[in-house]
Amino acid sequence: MAELKLTLVVACALVDADKRILIAQRPEGKQLAGLWEFPGGKLEPGERPEQSLIRELHEELGITVAEPCLAPLTFASYGYETFHLLMPLYICRRWEGLVTPREGQNLAWVRANKLRDYPMPPADIPLIPHLIDLLM
């Protein structure tokens, strides 16, 4: 059995004052294009998960997040065909700036119990019940 490379990706459920969660649609040309996901991305060498998430949220959405505003909630562990994904999911309810799609992605603010209405990558789907438990 071939060993799969472990890929560490960090994700965030941004939660607004109305308890809606921000999801972003993967743009054309990217792997899993058209699917909806929680914002975040791969860790750069030497980065801690929180540092990576702060960087990614600024790059992708133009917002500034302070590390104490990130609370770990759960994680996903999923074996894709060519790699194994490990993805911690953080919750964030406070940030500075207006959420703006800086990479041409579509954005949607969605109630936790409506997340299943949006097609998501297989690794993201098991995260939904944790968000429903927290926010509904």
N, C-alpha and C positions, 0 to 999 in steps of 0.2 A: 504494500500500500504506500503510495507516494505521500510524502509529507507536504501539507499545504502551508504556504507562507502565512504567518499571522499578521494581519493588518489592524492597527489600532486607529480608530476613528472616534472622535468625540462629538456628541450632539447635544442640542439644547432645546427644551420646550419653553419658549418665551410665552409667558402667560400675562394677558392684559387685565385691566381692572374688571372686565366683564367675564373673566375666567375662560377666555378663548385662547387657543394655542395657535401660534404661527407655524405654518408649514410652507415649504417652498417647492416648486416644481422643477425637476432637473431639466436643464435646457437641452435643446437638440445638439447632437454631436457628442454628448457625454454618455458614458455607460449608464444604462437604466433611464435614458431620456424619457421625459413625459411622466415619470412617477413622482409622487409627492413625498417629501421627507422633512425631517426636523433639521434646521440649520446646523452647520458645524463642518467638520472636515478632518483631514489627516493631521497627525502630529508631525511637526518638523523635528529633526534630530535635536535632542537636548531640551525639548519643551516638556513642561508638565501639562497634563490634560487641561487644567484651568487656563493656563497661559494660551494654549492653542485655541481654546474656545473663545477667549476674549479677542484674540487676533482674527479668527474666522468671522465672528459676528461683526467686527468692524469692517473687514474687507467685503463681506457679502451684503451686509445690511446697513452699514454706516452708523451703527450705534456703539456707544461706549458702555462697557459693563465692568463693574468693580468685582474683584474676585470674591469678596464676602457675600455678594448677591447670587452666587452660583451654589445651588444645593444639589448634591448627588441624589438621584431618585432610584435608578435601577440600571441594568445594562442588558445589552443583547449580545449573544454569542451565536454566530451563524456560519455554517460552512457553505460558501459558494463553490462553484466548480473549480476555480483556479486559486482561491485563497480562503482563509478563515478570518471572519470579521469579529473583532471584539469592540463593542461600542458602548461606553458609559453614556448615560442620559442624565443631564442636569436640568433642573428647573430654575428659571430666572423670572422674577416678577418686577425687577427694577433695573432700569437702564437710562442712559442719557441719549437724547437725539431722537429723530423720527426714523422709524423703520422704512428703509428705501431699498428697492431691489437694484443693487449695484452691478449685478452680473447678468442682467437681462432675464432673470427668472421671474415666473409668476409667483405671487404670494397670496395666501388666504389665511384669514383668522377663523378658526373652526372650534366649535364646542367639542369637548373630549368624546362625547357619545356620537359624534358625527364623523370622527376621523376615518372610520371604516368605509365611508362613502367616497374616499379618495384612494385611488390605486397607489400602493406604497411598495417599496422594495421588501422582499421577504424578511429581512432582518428587523425592519421597523415595526412590523405588525404585532409581535409579542409585547411591544412597549405600550400599546394602546390601553390594555386593561389597567395598568398601573396609573395612567393618567386619568382614566375614568374614576378609579377608586379615590384619587386625590382630589379631583375637581368637581365631581358630580354629587 
